[in-house]
Amino acid sequence: MSNPLFDMMQNGLAGSIMQMLPGMKQNPLSALQSAGFNVPNGLNDPKQILQHLVQSGQINQGQLDYAQQMARMLGLKI
């Protein structure tokens, strides 16, 4: 399954990711929903959101690992 966020990361569009970062920090749930992910409104804990995305098959473990690696490279604490 393809999704916009991972497509951007895999295509090396770090600038687009950096543009998304403020929105992600302010309202991660809304940012993820805008990127095409289906996340229930009641989830607010980042670990619960990630668990939901993996369990629902919206992302796989490799994609999660890659996103976490990218976040570390950008100097984000995860």
GROMACS elastic network, one bead per residue, 0.5 to 0.9 nm:
[ bonds ]
;  ai    aj funct       b0    kb
    1    57     6  0.83562   500
    1    58     6  0.70402   500
    1    59     6  0.77654   500
    2     5     6  0.89075   500
    2     6     6  0.74813   500
    2     7     6  0.70112   500
    2    58     6  0.86045   500
    2    59     6  0.87464   500
    3     6     6  0.58122   500
    3     7     6  0.61008   500
    3     8     6  0.87510   500
    3    35     6  0.75082   500
    3    36     6  0.67827   500
    3    37     6  0.77661   500
    3    58     6  0.82071   500
    3    59     6  0.85316   500
    4     7     6  0.50114   500
    4     8     6  0.61357   500
    4     9     6  0.87093   500
    4    35     6  0.59644   500
    4    36     6  0.70191   500
    5     8     6  0.53041   500
    5     9     6  0.64545   500
    5    10     6  0.87624   500
    5    17     6  0.79503   500
    5    32     6  0.84845   500
    5    35     6  0.62390   500
    5    36     6  0.83939   500
    6    10     6  0.59610   500
    6    11     6  0.83454   500
    6    59     6  0.89708   500
    6    63     6  0.73257   500
    6    66     6  0.89431   500
    6    67     6  0.78020   500
    7    10     6  0.52072   500
    7    11     6  0.60402   500
    7    12     6  0.86719   500
    7    13     6  0.88217   500
    8    11     6  0.51593   500
    8    12     6  0.63586   500
    8    13     6  0.53438   500
    8    14     6  0.75945   500
    8    16     6  0.72549   500
    8    17     6  0.73638   500
    9    12     6  0.52188   500
    9    13     6  0.58991   500
    9    14     6  0.66743   500
    9    16     6  0.86955   500
    9    17     6  0.73686   500
    9    66     6  0.88331   500
    9    67     6  0.78580   500
    9    70     6  0.81369   500
   10    13     6  0.76989   500
   11    14     6  0.86130   500
   12    15     6  0.85120   500
   13    16     6  0.55273   500
   13    17     6  0.67300   500
   13    18     6  0.89139   500
   14    17     6  0.50241   500
   14    18     6  0.61362   500
   14    19     6  0.86243   500
   15    18     6  0.50264   500
   15    19     6  0.62435   500
   15    20     6  0.87290   500
   16    19     6  0.50215   500
   16    20     6  0.63507   500
   16    21     6  0.87568   500
   17    20     6  0.50343   500
   17    21     6  0.62226   500
   18    21     6  0.50623   500
   18    22     6  0.77757   500
   19    22     6  0.68780   500
   19    23     6  0.80864   500
   20    23     6  0.55668   500
   20    24     6  0.61366   500
   20    25     6  0.87806   500
   20    31     6  0.76574   500
   21    25     6  0.61225   500
   21    26     6  0.85998   500
   21    31     6  0.89794   500
   22    25     6  0.51364   500
   22    26     6  0.61579   500
   22    27     6  0.85425   500
   23    26     6  0.50467   500
   23    27     6  0.58303   500
   23    28     6  0.68601   500
   23    30     6  0.81102   500
   23    31     6  0.60800   500
   24    27     6  0.54323   500
   24    29     6  0.77429   500
   24    30     6  0.78243   500
   24    31     6  0.53937   500
   24    32     6  0.76351   500
   25    28     6  0.59456   500
   25    31     6  0.87942   500
   26    30     6  0.89822   500
   26    31     6  0.87168   500
   27    30     6  0.55382   500
   27    31     6  0.62752   500
   27    32     6  0.87547   500
   28    31     6  0.50281   500
   28    32     6  0.60581   500
   28    33     6  0.85019   500
   28    44     6  0.83382   500
   28    46     6  0.82298   500
   29    32     6  0.52710   500
   29    33     6  0.61805   500
   29    34     6  0.85909   500
   29    39     6  0.70286   500
   29    40     6  0.84683   500
   29    41     6  0.73192   500
   29    43     6  0.77531   500
   29    44     6  0.71680   500
   29    46     6  0.89272   500
   29    49     6  0.81931   500
   30    33     6  0.50409   500
   30    34     6  0.60207   500
   30    35     6  0.85567   500
   30    39     6  0.89061   500
   30    41     6  0.87790   500
   31    34     6  0.50692   500
   31    35     6  0.62518   500
   31    36     6  0.88907   500
   31    37     6  0.89398   500
   32    35     6  0.50092   500
   32    36     6  0.65920   500
   32    37     6  0.55123   500
   32    38     6  0.78432   500
   32    39     6  0.74872   500
   33    36     6  0.51953   500
   33    38     6  0.59986   500
   33    39     6  0.64947   500
   34    37     6  0.72083   500
   37    53     6  0.79032   500
   37    58     6  0.70903   500
   38    53     6  0.79437   500
   38    56     6  0.89852   500
   38    58     6  0.79461   500
   39    42     6  0.84778   500
   39    43     6  0.72881   500
   39    49     6  0.70454   500
   39    52     6  0.74330   500
   39    53     6  0.74222   500
   40    43     6  0.59161   500
   40    49     6  0.86053   500
   40    52     6  0.88882   500
   41    44     6  0.77850   500
   43    46     6  0.80465   500
   43    48     6  0.66241   500
   43    49     6  0.61215   500
   43    52     6  0.88763   500
   44    47     6  0.87499   500
   44    48     6  0.73909   500
   44    49     6  0.70431   500
   45    48     6  0.52397   500
   45    49     6  0.62477   500
   45    50     6  0.87660   500
   46    50     6  0.61709   500
   46    51     6  0.84888   500
   47    50     6  0.51754   500
   47    51     6  0.60485   500
   47    52     6  0.85348   500
   48    52     6  0.60626   500
   48    53     6  0.86081   500
   49    52     6  0.50899   500
   49    53     6  0.62399   500
   49    54     6  0.87464   500
   50    53     6  0.50628   500
   50    54     6  0.62385   500
   50    55     6  0.85156   500
   50    59     6  0.87609   500
   50    64     6  0.81183   500
   51    54     6  0.52555   500
   51    55     6  0.59719   500
   51    56     6  0.83593   500
   52    55     6  0.51295   500
   52    56     6  0.58054   500
   52    57     6  0.83998   500
   52    58     6  0.84400   500
   53    56     6  0.53248   500
   53    57     6  0.62649   500
   53    58     6  0.51513   500
   53    59     6  0.57637   500
   53    60     6  0.81436   500
   54    57     6  0.52096   500
   54    58     6  0.60863   500
   54    59     6  0.51507   500
   54    60     6  0.55722   500
   54    61     6  0.68515   500
   54    64     6  0.80550   500
   55    58     6  0.77287   500
   55    59     6  0.82637   500
   55    60     6  0.84473   500
   56    59     6  0.78239   500
   57    60     6  0.63504   500
   59    62     6  0.81342   500
   59    63     6  0.60646   500
   59    64     6  0.68257   500
   60    63     6  0.53642   500
   60    64     6  0.63723   500
   60    65     6  0.87460   500
   61    64     6  0.50117   500
   61    65     6  0.60721   500
   61    66     6  0.85207   500
   62    65     6  0.50914   500
   62    66     6  0.61197   500
   62    67     6  0.86174   500
   63    66     6  0.50386   500
   63    67     6  0.61301   500
   63    68     6  0.85785   500
   64    67     6  0.51316   500
   64    68     6  0.61602   500
   64    69     6  0.85582   500
   65    68     6  0.51484   500
   65    69     6  0.61407   500
   65    70     6  0.86527   500
   66    69     6  0.50382   500
   66    70     6  0.61806   500
   66    71     6  0.86120   500
   67    70     6  0.50524   500
   67    71     6  0.61488   500
   67    72     6  0.86737   500
   68    71     6  0.50283   500
   68    72     6  0.62677   500
   68    73     6  0.86563   500
   68    78     6  0.71159   500
   69    72     6  0.51643   500
   69    73     6  0.62713   500
   69    74     6  0.87340   500
   70    73     6  0.50025   500
   70    74     6  0.62545   500
   70    75     6  0.87155   500
   70    76     6  0.87457   500
   71    74     6  0.50763   500
   71    75     6  0.63988   500
   71    76     6  0.52153   500
   71    77     6  0.74272   500
   71    78     6  0.73066   500
   72    76     6  0.52605   500
   72    77     6  0.65937   500
   72    78     6  0.72188   500
   73    76     6  0.74125   500
